[in-house]
Amino acid sequence: MEQNSQRIRTFSINLPFSLYEKLLNKAGKGRVSTFIKKLVEKDLSDEEEELAQAYKECYTNNPHLLEEAKL
């Protein structure tokens, strides 16, 4: 387990056995948590980038909205 200054929270999820086997084969024994953590971090990061890009495009294409947002 990573040693860092972040607090660690443990939780359980229910998966069909077939999906768990696929996950175990893909990630490797003893590495499922790290594998899932990396997937979730990437997904959330991608989502944040997409949202930032959407805001940028919105305000670029509609500069009057930026002025309204400042009010």
N, CA, C and O atoms as a GROMACS GRO file, in nm:
protein
  284
    1MET      N    1   0.084  -0.118   0.000
    1MET     CA    2   0.000   0.000   0.000
    1MET      C    3   0.089   0.124   0.000
    1MET      O    4   0.195   0.126   0.064
    2GLU      N    5   0.046   0.228  -0.071
    2GLU     CA    6   0.123   0.351  -0.080
    2GLU      C    7   0.133   0.420   0.056
    2GLU      O    8   0.036   0.426   0.131
    3GLN      N    9   0.249   0.470   0.084
    3GLN     CA   10   0.269   0.549   0.204
    3GLN      C   11   0.275   0.696   0.162
    3GLN      O   12   0.369   0.737   0.095
    4ASN      N   13   0.176   0.773   0.200
    4ASN     CA   14   0.174   0.915   0.170
    4ASN      C   15   0.092   0.986   0.276
    4ASN      O   16   0.045   0.925   0.372
    5SER      N   17   0.077   1.116   0.257
    5SER     CA   18   0.009   1.196   0.358
    5SER      C   19  -0.144   1.190   0.346
    5SER      O   20  -0.214   1.243   0.431
    6GLN      N   21  -0.195   1.126   0.241
    6GLN     CA   22  -0.339   1.119   0.223
    6GLN      C   23  -0.398   1.010   0.311
    6GLN      O   24  -0.338   0.904   0.331
    7ARG      N   25  -0.515   1.039   0.364
    7ARG     CA   26  -0.586   0.938   0.442
    7ARG      C   27  -0.643   0.834   0.347
    7ARG      O   28  -0.683   0.866   0.235
    8ILE      N   29  -0.646   0.712   0.390
    8ILE     CA   30  -0.698   0.603   0.310
    8ILE      C   31  -0.834   0.561   0.364
    8ILE      O   32  -0.851   0.547   0.485
    9ARG      N   33  -0.930   0.543   0.276
    9ARG     CA   34  -1.064   0.498   0.313
    9ARG      C   35  -1.086   0.363   0.245
    9ARG      O   36  -1.061   0.350   0.125
   10THR      N   37  -1.130   0.266   0.317
   10THR     CA   38  -1.157   0.134   0.262
   10THR      C   39  -1.307   0.117   0.242
   10THR      O   40  -1.387   0.157   0.327
   11PHE      N   41  -1.345   0.059   0.128
   11PHE     CA   42  -1.486   0.031   0.105
   11PHE      C   43  -1.498  -0.098   0.025
   11PHE      O   44  -1.401  -0.145  -0.035
   12SER      N   45  -1.615  -0.153   0.024
   12SER     CA   46  -1.640  -0.279  -0.046
   12SER      C   47  -1.735  -0.255  -0.162
   12SER      O   48  -1.823  -0.169  -0.156
   13ILE      N   49  -1.716  -0.332  -0.267
   13ILE     CA   50  -1.810  -0.329  -0.379
   13ILE      C   51  -1.846  -0.473  -0.412
   13ILE      O   52  -1.767  -0.565  -0.391
   14ASN      N   53  -1.963  -0.491  -0.464
   14ASN     CA   54  -2.009  -0.624  -0.506
   14ASN      C   55  -1.994  -0.636  -0.657
   14ASN      O   56  -2.045  -0.553  -0.732
   15LEU      N   57  -1.925  -0.740  -0.700
   15LEU     CA   58  -1.905  -0.767  -0.841
   15LEU      C   59  -1.948  -0.910  -0.872
   15LEU      O   60  -1.933  -0.999  -0.789
   16PRO      N   61  -2.001  -0.931  -0.991
   16PRO     CA   62  -2.024  -1.069  -1.031
   16PRO      C   63  -1.889  -1.142  -1.035
   16PRO      O   64  -1.786  -1.082  -1.068
   17PHE      N   65  -1.890  -1.268  -1.000
   17PHE     CA   66  -1.765  -1.343  -0.992
   17PHE      C   67  -1.688  -1.339  -1.124
   17PHE      O   68  -1.566  -1.329  -1.123
   18SER      N   69  -1.759  -1.347  -1.236
   18SER     CA   70  -1.693  -1.345  -1.367
   18SER      C   71  -1.619  -1.214  -1.389
   18SER      O   72  -1.509  -1.213  -1.446
   19LEU      N   73  -1.678  -1.103  -1.346
   19LEU     CA   74  -1.612  -0.974  -1.360
   19LEU      C   75  -1.491  -0.964  -1.267
   19LEU      O   76  -1.387  -0.912  -1.306
   20TYR      N   77  -1.505  -1.016  -1.146
   20TYR     CA   78  -1.393  -1.016  -1.052
   20TYR      C   79  -1.276  -1.097  -1.108
   20TYR      O   80  -1.161  -1.056  -1.096
   21GLU      N   81  -1.305  -1.211  -1.170
   21GLU     CA   82  -1.199  -1.292  -1.230
   21GLU      C   83  -1.127  -1.216  -1.341
   21GLU      O   84  -1.005  -1.222  -1.351
   22LYS      N   85  -1.204  -1.146  -1.424
   22LYS     CA   86  -1.143  -1.066  -1.531
   22LYS      C   87  -1.055  -0.956  -1.473
   22LYS      O   88  -0.944  -0.931  -1.521
   23LEU      N   89  -1.104  -0.892  -1.369
   23LEU     CA   90  -1.030  -0.786  -1.302
   23LEU      C   91  -0.901  -0.841  -1.242
   23LEU      O   92  -0.795  -0.780  -1.256
   24LEU      N   93  -0.910  -0.954  -1.177
   24LEU     CA   94  -0.793  -1.017  -1.117
   24LEU      C   95  -0.691  -1.056  -1.223
   24LEU      O   96  -0.570  -1.038  -1.204
   25ASN      N   97  -0.738  -1.110  -1.335
   25ASN     CA   98  -0.647  -1.146  -1.444
   25ASN      C   99  -0.580  -1.024  -1.505
   25ASN      O  100  -0.462  -1.029  -1.539
   26LYS      N  101  -0.654  -0.916  -1.518
   26LYS     CA  102  -0.600  -0.794  -1.578
   26LYS      C  103  -0.503  -0.723  -1.484
   26LYS      O  104  -0.394  -0.683  -1.526
   27ALA      N  105  -0.542  -0.708  -1.358
   27ALA     CA  106  -0.462  -0.631  -1.262
   27ALA      C  107  -0.349  -0.712  -1.203
   27ALA      O  108  -0.240  -0.660  -1.179
   28GLY      N  109  -0.375  -0.839  -1.178
   28GLY     CA  110  -0.276  -0.924  -1.112
   28GLY      C  111  -0.310  -0.938  -0.964
   28GLY      O  112  -0.365  -0.848  -0.901
   29LYS      N  113  -0.275  -1.053  -0.912
   29LYS     CA  114  -0.303  -1.083  -0.771
   29LYS      C  115  -0.235  -0.980  -0.681
   29LYS      O  116  -0.117  -0.951  -0.697
   30GLY      N  117  -0.311  -0.926  -0.587
   30GLY     CA  118  -0.258  -0.828  -0.493
   30GLY      C  119  -0.251  -0.686  -0.547
   30GLY      O  120  -0.200  -0.596  -0.478
   31ARG      N  121  -0.300  -0.664  -0.670
   31ARG     CA  122  -0.291  -0.531  -0.731
   31ARG      C  123  -0.425  -0.475  -0.774
   31ARG      O  124  -0.431  -0.373  -0.843
   32VAL      N  125  -0.532  -0.538  -0.733
   32VAL     CA  126  -0.666  -0.495  -0.775
   32VAL      C  127  -0.696  -0.354  -0.724
   32VAL      O  128  -0.745  -0.271  -0.800
   33SER      N  129  -0.667  -0.326  -0.599
   33SER     CA  130  -0.696  -0.193  -0.542
   33SER      C  131  -0.621  -0.083  -0.617
   33SER      O  132  -0.679   0.020  -0.651
   34THR      N  133  -0.493  -0.105  -0.643
   34THR     CA  134  -0.413  -0.006  -0.716
   34THR      C  135  -0.466   0.012  -0.857
   34THR      O  136  -0.473   0.125  -0.907
   35PHE      N  137  -0.504  -0.097  -0.922
   35PHE     CA  138  -0.558  -0.092  -1.058
   35PHE      C  139  -0.686  -0.009  -1.062
   35PHE      O  140  -0.700   0.079  -1.147
   36ILE      N  141  -0.777  -0.036  -0.970
   36ILE     CA  142  -0.904   0.038  -0.965
   36ILE      C  143  -0.878   0.184  -0.931
   36ILE      O  144  -0.940   0.273  -0.990
   37LYS      N  145  -0.789   0.211  -0.837
   37LYS     CA  146  -0.756   0.349  -0.798
   37LYS      C  147  -0.708   0.429  -0.919
   37LYS      O  148  -0.751   0.542  -0.940
   38LYS      N  149  -0.618   0.370  -0.997
   38LYS     CA  150  -0.565   0.440  -1.115
   38LYS      C  151  -0.675   0.465  -1.218
   38LYS      O  152  -0.680   0.573  -1.278
   39LEU      N  153  -0.763   0.367  -1.239
   39LEU     CA  154  -0.874   0.386  -1.334
   39LEU      C  155  -0.966   0.499  -1.290
   39LEU      O  156  -1.005   0.583  -1.371
   40VAL      N  157  -1.001   0.500  -1.162
   40VAL     CA  158  -1.091   0.603  -1.110
   40VAL      C  159  -1.025   0.740  -1.118
   40VAL      O  160  -1.089   0.837  -1.158
   41GLU      N  161  -0.898   0.750  -1.079
   41GLU     CA  162  -0.828   0.878  -1.086
   41GLU      C  163  -0.824   0.931  -1.229
   41GLU      O  164  -0.848   1.049  -1.252
   42LYS      N  165  -0.794   0.844  -1.325
   42LYS     CA  166  -0.789   0.886  -1.464
   42LYS      C  167  -0.927   0.930  -1.513
   42LYS      O  168  -0.940   1.032  -1.580
   43ASP      N  169  -1.029   0.853  -1.480
   43ASP     CA  170  -1.165   0.885  -1.522
   43ASP      C  171  -1.208   1.020  -1.467
   43ASP      O  172  -1.265   1.102  -1.539
   44LEU      N  173  -1.182   1.044  -1.339
   44LEU     CA  174  -1.220   1.172  -1.278
   44LEU      C  175  -1.140   1.287  -1.337
   44LEU      O  176  -1.194   1.396  -1.359
   45SER      N  177  -1.013   1.265  -1.363
   45SER     CA  178  -0.929   1.368  -1.423
   45SER      C  179  -0.979   1.402  -1.563
   45SER      O  180  -0.990   1.519  -1.600
   46ASP      N  181  -1.010   1.298  -1.642
   46ASP     CA  182  -1.063   1.320  -1.776
   46ASP      C  183  -1.193   1.398  -1.772
   46ASP      O  184  -1.217   1.487  -1.854
   47GLU      N  185  -1.278   1.364  -1.676
   47GLU     CA  186  -1.407   1.431  -1.661
   47GLU      C  187  -1.387   1.580  -1.628
   47GLU      O  188  -1.456   1.666  -1.682
   48GLU      N  189  -1.292   1.608  -1.538
   48GLU     CA  190  -1.264   1.748  -1.502
   48GLU      C  191  -1.211   1.826  -1.622
   48GLU      O  192  -1.248   1.941  -1.644
   49GLU      N  193  -1.124   1.762  -1.701
   49GLU     CA  194  -1.070   1.828  -1.820
   49GLU      C  195  -1.179   1.855  -1.923
   49GLU      O  196  -1.181   1.962  -1.985
   50GLU      N  197  -1.270   1.759  -1.942
   50GLU     CA  198  -1.380   1.778  -2.035
   50GLU      C  199  -1.471   1.892  -1.991
   50GLU      O  200  -1.515   1.972  -2.074
   51LEU      N  201  -1.498   1.900  -1.862
   51LEU     CA  202  -1.582   2.007  -1.810
   51LEU      C  203  -1.514   2.142  -1.828
   51LEU      O  204  -1.578   2.239  -1.869
   52ALA      N  205  -1.385   2.150  -1.798
   52ALA     CA  206  -1.311   2.276  -1.816
   52ALA      C  207  -1.312   2.318  -1.962
   52ALA      O  208  -1.329   2.436  -1.993
   53GLN      N  209  -1.294   2.222  -2.052
   53GLN     CA  210  -1.295   2.253  -2.195
   53GLN      C  211  -1.433   2.301  -2.239
   53GLN      O  212  -1.444   2.394  -2.320
   54ALA      N  213  -1.538   2.240  -2.187
   54ALA     CA  214  -1.674   2.282  -2.222
   54ALA      C  215  -1.701   2.425  -2.175
   54ALA      O  216  -1.760   2.504  -2.248
   55TYR      N  217  -1.657   2.459  -2.052
   55TYR     CA  218  -1.672   2.596  -2.004
   55TYR      C  219  -1.596   2.694  -2.092
   55TYR      O  220  -1.647   2.800  -2.128
   56LYS      N  221  -1.473   2.657  -2.127
   56LYS     CA  222  -1.390   2.744  -2.210
   56LYS      C  223  -1.457   2.769  -2.345
   56LYS      O  224  -1.464   2.883  -2.392
   57GLU      N  225  -1.507   2.663  -2.407
   57GLU     CA  226  -1.574   2.678  -2.536
   57GLU      C  227  -1.700   2.760  -2.524
   57GLU      O  228  -1.730   2.842  -2.611
   58CYS      N  229  -1.774   2.740  -2.417
   58CYS     CA  230  -1.897   2.815  -2.396
   58CYS      C  231  -1.869   2.965  -2.387
   58CYS      O  232  -1.934   3.046  -2.452
   59TYR      N  233  -1.770   3.000  -2.305
   59TYR     CA  234  -1.740   3.142  -2.286
   59TYR      C  235  -1.669   3.203  -2.406
   59TYR      O  236  -1.682   3.322  -2.431
   60THR      N  237  -1.594   3.122  -2.481
   60THR     CA  238  -1.529   3.171  -2.602
   60THR      C  239  -1.634   3.202  -2.709
   60THR      O  240  -1.625   3.304  -2.778
   61ASN      N  241  -1.732   3.114  -2.720
   61ASN     CA  242  -1.835   3.131  -2.822
   61ASN      C  243  -1.945   3.229  -2.780
   61ASN      O  244  -2.021   3.276  -2.864
   62ASN      N  245  -1.952   3.259  -2.651
   62ASN     CA  246  -2.057   3.349  -2.598
   62ASN      C  247  -1.996   3.443  -2.493
   62ASN      O  248  -2.023   3.429  -2.374
   63PRO      N  249  -1.914   3.539  -2.537
   63PRO     CA  250  -1.844   3.625  -2.440
   63PRO      C  251  -1.938   3.702  -2.348
   63PRO      O  252  -1.898   3.740  -2.238
   64HIS      N  253  -2.060   3.727  -2.391
   64HIS     CA  254  -2.154   3.798  -2.304
   64HIS      C  255  -2.187   3.717  -2.178
   64HIS      O  256  -2.222   3.774  -2.075
   65LEU      N  257  -2.176   3.584  -2.188
   65LEU     CA  258  -2.203   3.501  -2.071
   65LEU      C  259  -2.098   3.522  -1.963
   65LEU      O  260  -2.128   3.513  -1.844
   66LEU      N  261  -1.976   3.549  -2.004
   66LEU     CA  262  -1.869   3.574  -1.907
   66LEU      C  263  -1.899   3.700  -1.827
   66LEU      O  264  -1.877   3.704  -1.706
   67GLU      N  265  -1.947   3.802  -1.892
   67GLU     CA  266  -1.984   3.924  -1.823
   67GLU      C  267  -2.102   3.900  -1.728
   67GLU      O  268  -2.104   3.952  -1.617
   68GLU      N  269  -2.199   3.822  -1.773
   68GLU     CA  270  -2.314   3.790  -1.687
   68GLU      C  271  -2.272   3.708  -1.566
   68GLU      O  272  -2.326   3.726  -1.457
   69ALA      N  273  -2.176   3.620  -1.585
   69ALA     CA  274  -2.130   3.534  -1.475
   69ALA      C  275  -2.058   3.614  -1.368
   69ALA      O  276  -2.054   3.574  -1.252
   70LYS      N  277  -2.000   3.727  -1.407
   70LYS     CA  278  -1.927   3.812  -1.312
   70LYS      C  279  -2.022   3.892  -1.221
   70LYS      O  280  -1.981   3.941  -1.116
   71LEU      N  281  -2.147   3.904  -1.262
   71LEU     CA  282  -2.242   3.983  -1.185
   71LEU      C  283  -2.281   3.919  -1.058
   71LEU      O  284  -2.361   3.975  -0.982
   0.00000   0.00000   0.00000
